[in-house]
Amino acid sequence: MQKEYLFLGDDSVNNGRYMLAVYRIIPADGLTLEDVATEVAAESSTGTSIKVGSATEFSLSNNAKVYKIDEEKNLVWIAYPWEIFDTGGNIQNILTYVAGNILGVSEVKACKLLDVHFPPEMLVRYDGPSYTIDDMRAYLNVWDSPILGSIIKPKIGLTPAQYAELAYDFWVGGGHFVKNDEPQSDQSFCNYELMVKSIRIAMDRAEQETGHTKVHSFNVSAADFDTMLHRADFVAANMKPGSYAYLIDGITAGWMAVQTLRRRYPNTFIHFHRAGHGAYTRMENPIGYTVETLTKFARLAGASGIHTGTAGVGKMSGDSRTDITAAHHGLRLKSSGEFFDQAWSKISEKDADIASMIQKEEEKWDGDCRGFLEERVAKKAEFTYKSDTSRVILKTAPIISGGLNPTLLDDFLNVMGTIDFITTMGAGVHSHPMGTKAGAKAVLQAYEAWKKGVTIQEYSKDFQELAIAIDFFEKNKTNTHKLKGYEQV
């Protein structure tokens, strides 16, 4: 045990100087939880596996503090002086401490970061998003529905013209948003720059035909930063402002790539795809961190949107409570988790103006979101913090993908509790027997049924596309993870 890291019952950790974290830790055989907790605190802050003789009075003042232990549940709470982190608002640096070497030390059988809390004093160093779902809504003039999107399928193997034609079909069917799939890059059969140019032509056609603006999210992940920035600049040079987002594979490309895009392109939606996150976040994995923690760090880094799972409704492994809590961490000014409440204000939530904003937010979220649609349209936003940018970390939109289709949209909306998200259905659109355009129409019709409070079966009596979608997906059910008994967070 390294006793200099043990501060059980120390209430000073709530004074604003510390980032708080809670872990589930299972010690290696022969070690106590208290022993291992102090080893983890040392390794993730100022020390190493044994007491360091070269420590100074100042270095000791920067020790992490183990301030609470629950032996029965194997939970350990550790407070980190946030001044030990890079002064440049560096998310990679924080995670190197709190989810770095400690995940590999031999003293632990399990070490999972379950939740974190950022005090307002710490938030001032970090960017947060600059371009939000509200900005995208304003460009699209879509206020009374989720932003309805699609991933082009097959995910790889189409030529630029084939890809763009499917995007066009989705847009003219009523869709708003199309994205590259996460592995799409610059393949020999689909040259990146030609794909961008083809999308611009398809988008222009769709906008002229429908009279509505559209958005495409381009994957700019690359082998090096120069190539990533070249791709981003090429997109900007060939697309209209507001008509594009930058998708970055945040786990595999890294936090520096995410934050570089946020800082270089503050007027662009930064789309964080979390491919690879399951290695850390799956509930059965004893090592890593949670979906909620990942979403909090993505918001802190400045991601405009991040995939947050399908809340047990689609194909991806996940828990409905976990996914919805993560979505709330992205969207709300004050969000509640299992261990910590998080206010995303750079000043105290006790400030009268911030307290008023939080109260208004609570009133919105506590009701049936159908009831606010007319008000949204009138006000052109549900919650807008733009006037308080210097005082709060702006919102990060949940992006929903993984096995959704028109027959599941109603279930998802009911557990989500808001329409402030982006759907990205793939096979749920493109496998429609009548084609992609009809698939897009079926999604829109399914949403309209939910909005009117009628079943899709009843609504489909007047809409062929939805009727055929219901029949098709009922006959081709996959192993979805629909969970029963969910109570809205």
Secondary structure per residue as TSV (DSSP state, phi and psi in degrees):
chain	resnum	aa	ss	phi	psi
A	1	M	-	360.0	140.1
A	2	Q	-	-107.4	91.2
A	3	K	G	-62.4	-22.8
A	4	E	G	-67.3	-9.0
A	5	Y	G	-105.2	3.6
A	6	L	B	-101.9	117.1
A	7	F	-	-137.4	52.0
A	8	L	T	-58.5	131.1
A	9	G	T	81.1	9.0
A	10	D	-	-76.8	107.8
A	11	D	G	-77.6	-11.4
A	12	S	G	-66.3	-13.0
A	13	V	G	-67.0	-12.1
A	14	N	G	-96.1	15.8
A	15	N	S	-87.7	5.4
A	16	G	S	95.9	-7.7
A	17	R	S	-88.9	-8.3
A	18	Y	E	-123.3	139.8
A	19	M	E	-86.5	128.9
A	20	L	E	-98.9	144.6
A	21	A	E	-142.6	147.6
A	22	V	E	-126.7	134.0
A	23	Y	E	-121.4	151.8
A	24	R	E	-100.9	117.7
A	25	I	E	-124.8	129.0
A	26	I	E	-114.4	117.3
A	27	P	E	-70.9	154.5
A	28	A	-	-64.9	159.5
A	29	D	T	-54.6	135.2
A	30	G	T	89.2	-4.2
A	31	L	-	-112.2	148.7
A	32	T	-	-89.7	160.2
A	33	L	H	-62.7	-37.5
A	34	E	H	-64.6	-41.2
A	35	D	H	-58.1	-50.5
A	36	V	H	-70.8	-34.9
A	37	A	H	-57.6	-42.5
A	38	T	H	-71.4	-33.4
A	39	E	H	-64.1	-42.0
A	40	V	H	-64.4	-43.6
A	41	A	H	-60.7	-40.6
A	42	A	H	-66.0	-51.0
A	43	E	H	-63.3	-29.2
A	44	S	T	-96.7	10.3
A	45	S	T	-138.5	-99.5
A	46	T	T	-100.8	-13.6
A	47	G	-	-114.7	-156.3
A	48	T	-	-150.4	-156.5
A	49	S	S	-73.3	-16.8
A	50	I	S	-134.3	164.2
A	51	K	-	-59.8	134.7
A	52	V	-	-95.1	119.3
A	53	G	T	-72.0	-18.3
A	54	S	T	-89.0	7.8
A	55	A	-	-61.8	146.9
A	56	T	-	-113.1	169.8
A	57	E	H	-57.8	-40.9
A	58	F	H	-68.8	-44.9
A	59	S	H	-62.2	-38.1
A	60	L	H	-63.9	-29.6
A	61	S	H	-70.3	-13.2
A	62	N	T	-101.6	8.7
A	63	N	-	-61.1	143.2
A	64	A	-	-68.1	154.2
A	65	K	E	-120.2	122.2
A	66	V	E	-80.2	107.3
A	67	Y	E	-109.1	-7.3
A	68	K	E	-158.7	141.8
A	69	I	E	-137.5	135.2
A	70	D	E	-117.1	98.5
A	71	E	T	-62.4	-37.2
A	72	E	T	-65.2	-39.4
A	73	K	T	-102.1	4.0
A	74	N	T	57.7	39.7
A	75	L	E	-104.7	140.1
A	76	V	E	-133.6	127.7
A	77	W	E	-102.6	128.5
A	78	I	E	-128.1	135.5
A	79	A	E	-107.4	131.3
A	80	Y	E	-113.6	123.0
A	81	P	E	-60.5	116.2
A	82	W	G	-70.8	-9.0
A	83	E	G	-72.4	-10.6
A	84	I	G	-75.8	-14.0
A	85	F	S	-84.6	155.3
A	86	D	-	-49.4	132.4
A	87	T	T	-69.2	-11.0
A	88	G	T	-87.8	17.6
A	89	G	T	67.9	45.7
A	90	N	-	-98.1	105.9
A	91	I	H	-67.8	-40.2
A	92	Q	H	-54.5	-39.5
A	93	N	H	-66.0	-42.7
A	94	I	H	-60.7	-47.6
A	95	L	H	-68.2	-26.8
A	96	T	H	-62.3	-35.5
A	97	Y	H	-73.3	-60.4
A	98	V	H	-90.0	-11.5
A	99	A	T	-143.1	42.4
A	100	G	T	-110.1	-111.9
A	101	N	G	-56.3	-30.4
A	102	I	G	-63.7	-20.7
A	103	L	G	-76.4	-9.8
A	104	G	T	-118.9	1.1
A	105	V	-	-72.0	148.1
A	106	S	T	-72.8	-15.1
A	107	E	T	-72.9	-12.4
A	108	V	E	-116.1	138.9
A	109	K	E	-88.9	-29.7
A	110	A	E	-144.3	139.0
A	111	C	E	-152.8	103.4
A	112	K	E	-127.5	124.5
A	113	L	E	-76.7	111.8
A	114	L	E	-89.4	-34.3
A	115	D	E	-164.9	157.6
A	116	V	E	-135.8	157.5
A	117	H	E	-131.6	126.0
A	118	F	-	-101.6	118.6
A	119	P	-	-71.4	157.0
A	120	P	H	-58.9	-33.1
A	121	E	H	-62.6	-29.9
A	122	M	H	-79.4	-34.3
A	123	L	H	-60.9	-24.4
A	124	V	T	-63.1	-19.9
A	125	R	T	-83.6	-11.8
A	126	Y	-	-113.4	149.7
A	127	D	-	-71.1	-49.7
A	128	G	-	64.8	172.8
A	129	P	-	-66.7	151.9
A	130	S	S	-113.8	-26.6
A	131	Y	S	-120.8	118.5
A	132	T	-	-114.1	179.0
A	133	I	H	-60.3	-29.5
A	134	D	H	-63.8	-38.9
A	135	D	H	-65.5	-40.5
A	136	M	H	-65.9	-40.6
A	137	R	H	-59.5	-42.6
A	138	A	H	-62.4	-40.2
A	139	Y	H	-66.4	-41.9
A	140	L	H	-81.8	-18.5
A	141	N	T	57.0	46.4
A	142	V	-	-120.3	107.7
A	143	W	-	-121.1	-14.8
A	144	D	S	-111.9	20.3
A	145	S	S	-155.0	165.2
A	146	P	-	-58.5	160.3
A	147	I	E	-77.5	112.8
A	148	L	E	-88.4	116.3
A	149	G	E	-128.3	176.2
A	150	S	E	-148.0	147.4
A	151	I	E	-97.7	128.2
A	152	I	-	-68.1	131.5
A	153	K	S	-123.1	146.1
A	154	P	S	-62.7	152.0
A	155	K	S	-65.7	-27.6
A	156	I	S	-142.8	144.6
A	157	G	-	121.8	-7.6
A	158	L	-	-89.3	149.2
A	159	T	-	-77.2	165.2
A	160	P	H	-53.8	-42.5
A	161	A	H	-66.8	-41.3
A	162	Q	H	-64.5	-43.7
A	163	Y	H	-60.3	-50.1
A	164	A	H	-63.3	-35.2
A	165	E	H	-65.8	-37.8
A	166	L	H	-67.8	-38.5
A	167	A	H	-60.6	-44.8
A	168	Y	H	-57.8	-47.4
A	169	D	H	-58.6	-42.3
A	170	F	H	-65.6	-43.8
A	171	W	H	-64.7	-43.9
A	172	V	H	-72.6	-18.4
A	173	G	T	-77.4	-5.4
A	174	G	T	115.5	-1.8
A	175	G	-	-72.6	158.3
A	176	H	-	-106.0	-33.1
A	177	F	E	-140.7	131.8
A	178	V	E	-126.3	143.7
A	179	K	E	-130.2	148.8
A	180	N	-	-61.1	147.1
A	181	D	-	-74.0	159.8
A	182	E	T	-62.3	-26.9
A	183	P	T	-90.3	-4.5
A	184	Q	-	-67.6	132.3
A	185	S	S	-144.0	-119.7
A	186	D	-	-122.9	73.4
A	187	Q	B	-82.7	158.9
A	188	S	T	-61.7	-32.6
A	189	F	T	-88.0	-7.5
A	190	C	B	-144.5	79.6
A	191	N	-	-56.7	132.4
A	192	Y	H	-59.8	-49.7
A	193	E	H	-68.1	-35.7
A	194	L	H	-68.8	-34.9
A	195	M	H	-62.0	-44.6
A	196	V	H	-60.0	-47.8
A	197	K	H	-63.2	-37.9
A	198	S	H	-66.1	-38.0
A	199	I	H	-64.2	-41.2
A	200	R	H	-61.2	-41.9
A	201	I	H	-64.4	-44.6
A	202	A	H	-64.8	-39.2
A	203	M	H	-66.2	-43.0
A	204	D	H	-59.9	-43.6
A	205	R	H	-61.2	-46.1
A	206	A	H	-64.8	-41.3
A	207	E	H	-67.2	-39.1
A	208	Q	H	-65.4	-39.2
A	209	E	H	-73.3	-38.3
A	210	T	H	-96.3	-22.5
A	211	G	S	77.6	13.0
A	212	H	S	-125.5	143.5
A	213	T	-	-71.3	158.1
A	214	K	-	-135.3	164.5
A	215	V	E	-133.2	141.7
A	216	H	E	-126.1	137.8
A	217	S	E	-104.0	117.4
A	218	F	E	-101.0	129.6
A	219	N	E	-74.5	114.1
A	220	V	-	-104.2	6.7
A	221	S	-	-57.1	140.4
A	222	A	-	-154.7	177.7
A	223	A	S	-71.2	-26.9
A	224	D	S	-149.9	165.8
A	225	F	H	-64.6	-36.9
A	226	D	H	-60.3	-43.6
A	227	T	H	-68.3	-40.3
A	228	M	H	-59.0	-46.6
A	229	L	H	-68.7	-35.4
A	230	H	H	-61.8	-44.2
A	231	R	H	-62.8	-43.8
A	232	A	H	-61.2	-43.5
A	233	D	H	-66.9	-35.9
A	234	F	H	-65.5	-41.9
A	235	V	H	-60.1	-48.0
A	236	A	H	-60.7	-35.6
A	237	A	H	-74.0	-21.3
A	238	N	H	-111.9	-6.0
A	239	M	S	-118.8	160.4
A	240	K	-	-77.6	144.6
A	241	P	T	-54.7	132.5
A	242	G	T	92.8	-18.2
A	243	S	S	-89.0	1.1
A	244	Y	E	-140.1	156.1
A	245	A	E	-126.1	160.1
A	246	Y	E	-106.0	115.3
A	247	L	E	-89.6	131.2
A	248	I	E	-127.6	131.9
A	249	D	E	-77.8	86.3
A	250	G	H	-62.1	-33.6
A	251	I	H	-75.8	-45.8
A	252	T	H	-82.8	-32.5
A	253	A	H	-80.9	-32.7
A	254	G	-	105.8	159.0
A	255	W	H	-66.5	-30.8
A	256	M	H	-62.9	-36.9
A	257	A	H	-65.4	-42.9
A	258	V	H	-59.8	-49.6
A	259	Q	H	-73.2	-29.3
A	260	T	H	-63.1	-45.7
A	261	L	H	-62.2	-44.4
A	262	R	H	-58.1	-41.6
A	263	R	H	-82.3	-32.8
A	264	R	H	-78.2	-30.3
A	265	Y	-	-130.6	68.2
A	266	P	T	-67.6	-14.9
A	267	N	T	-101.9	22.2
A	268	T	S	-127.6	143.0
A	269	F	E	-70.1	121.7
A	270	I	E	-98.0	112.2
A	271	H	E	-100.5	106.2
A	272	F	E	-89.1	106.1
A	273	H	E	-90.1	135.5
A	274	R	-	-104.3	29.1
A	275	A	T	-50.0	129.2
A	276	G	T	98.4	-8.8
A	277	H	T	-63.3	-28.6
A	278	G	H	-58.7	-26.5
A	279	A	H	-60.9	-25.7
A	280	Y	H	-102.9	-37.4
A	281	T	H	-100.4	-19.1
A	282	R	-	-57.0	138.8
A	283	M	T	-61.0	-32.6
A	284	E	T	-78.9	-8.1
A	285	N	-	-85.8	118.3
A	286	P	S	-77.9	-9.9
A	287	I	E	-117.0	133.9
A	288	G	E	134.5	-139.1
A	289	Y	E	-148.2	173.9
A	290	T	-	-97.1	165.7
A	291	V	H	-58.3	-40.7
A	292	E	H	-61.2	-43.2
A	293	T	H	-64.6	-44.9
A	294	L	H	-57.4	-44.0
A	295	T	H	-65.7	-39.6
A	296	K	H	-61.8	-44.2
A	297	F	H	-68.3	-34.1
A	298	A	H	-63.7	-41.4
A	299	R	H	-64.4	-43.5
A	300	L	H	-60.9	-37.4
A	301	A	H	-72.6	-22.6
A	302	G	T	109.7	15.1
A	303	A	-	-66.5	131.6
A	304	S	S	-74.2	-28.8
A	305	G	E	-154.8	150.8
A	306	I	E	-144.8	143.8
A	307	H	E	-65.7	130.7
A	308	T	-	-124.1	9.9
A	309	G	-	91.6	168.3
A	310	T	-	-105.3	18.5
A	311	A	T	55.6	35.6
A	312	G	T	79.9	1.9
A	313	V	S	-91.4	-34.6
A	314	G	S	-96.3	-152.4
A	315	K	S	-89.4	-17.6
A	316	M	S	-78.6	144.9
A	317	S	-	-62.7	136.8
A	318	G	-	167.3	165.7
A	319	D	-	-113.7	136.3
A	320	S	H	-61.0	-42.5
A	321	R	H	-64.9	-42.4
A	322	T	H	-60.5	-48.7
A	323	D	H	-66.5	-39.3
A	324	I	H	-71.3	-38.5
A	325	T	H	-60.5	-42.3
A	326	A	H	-61.4	-41.8
A	327	A	H	-61.6	-40.7
A	328	H	H	-66.0	-37.2
A	329	H	H	-61.2	-30.1
A	330	G	H	-77.8	-37.6
A	331	L	H	-94.6	-35.5
A	332	R	-	-91.2	151.0
A	333	L	S	-70.7	-33.4
A	334	K	E	-132.4	119.4
A	335	S	E	-119.6	149.4
A	336	S	E	-113.4	134.3
A	337	G	-	-119.3	-178.5
A	338	E	S	-64.9	-30.9
A	339	F	S	-115.0	-35.5
A	340	F	-	-133.2	145.5
A	341	D	E	-90.5	143.9
A	342	Q	E	-125.8	116.7
A	343	A	E	-96.1	127.3
A	344	W	-	-93.9	36.4
A	345	S	B	-104.5	142.5
A	346	K	S	-82.3	-4.9
A	347	I	S	-124.4	169.7
A	348	S	-	-59.5	140.3
A	349	E	T	-67.1	-9.4
A	350	K	T	-80.0	-12.9
A	351	D	S	-57.4	137.5
A	352	A	H	-59.2	-42.5
A	353	D	H	-67.2	-44.1
A	354	I	H	-66.8	-41.5
A	355	A	H	-59.7	-38.6
A	356	S	H	-66.3	-41.3
A	357	M	H	-62.6	-42.0
A	358	I	H	-65.1	-40.6
A	359	Q	H	-63.7	-43.5
A	360	K	H	-63.3	-38.5
A	361	E	H	-62.9	-43.5
A	362	E	H	-60.1	-40.4
A	363	E	H	-63.0	-36.4
A	364	K	H	-68.4	-47.4
A	365	W	H	-75.9	-20.5
A	366	D	T	-79.8	-6.6
A	367	G	S	-106.5	-175.0
A	368	D	-	-79.8	121.0
A	369	C	G	-66.3	-16.0
A	370	R	G	-61.5	-32.8
A	371	G	G	-70.5	-12.2
A	372	F	G	-104.8	4.2
A	373	L	H	-65.1	-43.9
A	374	E	H	-64.1	-39.3
A	375	E	H	-65.6	-39.4
A	376	R	H	-58.6	-47.8
A	377	V	H	-60.9	-40.4
A	378	A	H	-66.8	-40.5
A	379	K	H	-94.4	-10.0
A	380	K	T	65.0	14.3
A	381	A	-	-174.4	147.2
A	382	E	S	-82.1	-51.2
A	383	F	-	-134.2	126.2
A	384	T	-	-128.1	119.5
A	385	Y	-	-104.8	10.5
A	386	K	G	-56.0	-37.5
A	387	S	G	-70.7	-12.6
A	388	D	G	-118.1	30.2
A	389	T	T	-54.9	-39.9
A	390	S	T	-72.8	-10.5
A	391	R	T	-109.0	-15.8
A	392	V	B	-136.5	159.8
A	393	I	-	-88.0	118.4
A	394	L	-	-66.4	169.4
A	395	K	-	-77.7	152.2
A	396	T	-	-115.1	123.7
A	397	A	E	-78.2	137.2
A	398	P	E	-68.6	134.6
A	399	I	E	-114.6	123.4
A	400	I	E	-109.2	119.2
A	401	S	-	-149.7	159.0
A	402	G	S	117.1	68.5
A	403	G	S	92.6	5.7
A	404	L	-	-74.3	151.2
A	405	N	-	-149.8	173.3
A	406	P	T	-55.9	-28.9
A	407	T	T	-76.4	-15.4
A	408	L	T	-104.4	-7.9
A	409	L	H	-61.4	-40.8
A	410	D	H	-58.5	-47.2
A	411	D	H	-59.1	-43.8
A	412	F	H	-66.5	-44.9
A	413	L	H	-58.5	-38.0
A	414	N	H	-68.8	-32.9
A	415	V	H	-86.2	-25.3
A	416	M	H	-71.2	-39.7
A	417	G	-	78.1	8.6
A	418	T	-	-159.7	161.5
A	419	I	S	-103.5	8.5
A	420	D	-	-84.1	72.6
A	421	F	S	-157.1	169.4
A	422	I	E	-114.8	123.9
A	423	T	E	-88.6	149.5
A	424	T	E	-139.5	68.1
A	425	M	E	-73.3	136.1
A	426	G	S	-103.5	-89.0
A	427	A	H	-60.2	-26.3
A	428	G	H	-62.8	-14.9
A	429	V	H	-109.8	-52.7
A	430	H	H	-77.6	-14.0
A	431	S	T	-89.5	1.0
A	432	H	-	-57.4	131.3
A	433	P	T	-56.1	-25.2
A	434	M	T	-93.1	0.8
A	435	G	-	104.9	178.1
A	436	T	H	-64.2	-42.6
A	437	K	H	-58.9	-45.0
A	438	A	H	-66.9	-34.9
A	439	G	H	-61.2	-42.3
A	440	A	H	-63.6	-42.8
A	441	K	H	-61.8	-39.1
A	442	A	H	-63.7	-38.6
A	443	V	H	-63.0	-46.9
A	444	L	H	-62.4	-40.4
A	445	Q	H	-66.8	-37.6
A	446	A	H	-63.5	-39.4
A	447	Y	H	-66.6	-42.7
A	448	E	H	-60.9	-36.3
A	449	A	H	-63.0	-46.0
A	450	W	H	-61.0	-44.0
A	451	K	H	-60.3	-36.6
A	452	K	H	-84.0	-9.1
A	453	G	T	78.7	26.2
A	454	V	-	-117.6	159.1
A	455	T	-	-71.7	154.6
A	456	I	H	-66.9	-28.8
A	457	Q	H	-64.6	-42.7
A	458	E	H	-67.7	-44.4
A	459	Y	H	-66.5	-32.0
A	460	S	G	-70.9	-10.8
A	461	K	G	-61.2	-25.5
A	462	D	G	-107.0	2.4
A	463	F	-	-136.8	108.1
A	464	Q	H	-60.9	-41.5
A	465	E	H	-60.4	-43.8
A	466	L	H	-69.4	-40.4
A	467	A	H	-59.9	-44.2
A	468	I	H	-68.5	-37.6
A	469	A	H	-62.1	-44.0
A	470	I	H	-60.2	-46.9
A	471	D	H	-62.4	-43.7
A	472	F	H	-65.1	-48.6
A	473	F	H	-74.3	-26.7
A	474	E	H	-66.9	-35.8
A	475	K	H	-80.3	-18.0
A	476	N	T	-124.0	44.9
A	477	K	-	-64.9	139.1
A	478	T	-	-104.5	177.7
A	479	N	-	-80.4	73.9
A	480	T	-	-78.0	166.0
A	481	H	-	-112.4	51.2
A	482	K	-	-67.8	124.5
A	483	L	-	-104.9	141.2
A	484	K	S	-93.7	159.8
A	485	G	S	72.4	23.1
A	486	Y	-	-72.0	134.2
A	487	E	-	-111.7	129.6
A	488	Q	-	-57.5	133.3
A	489	V	-	-68.8	360.0
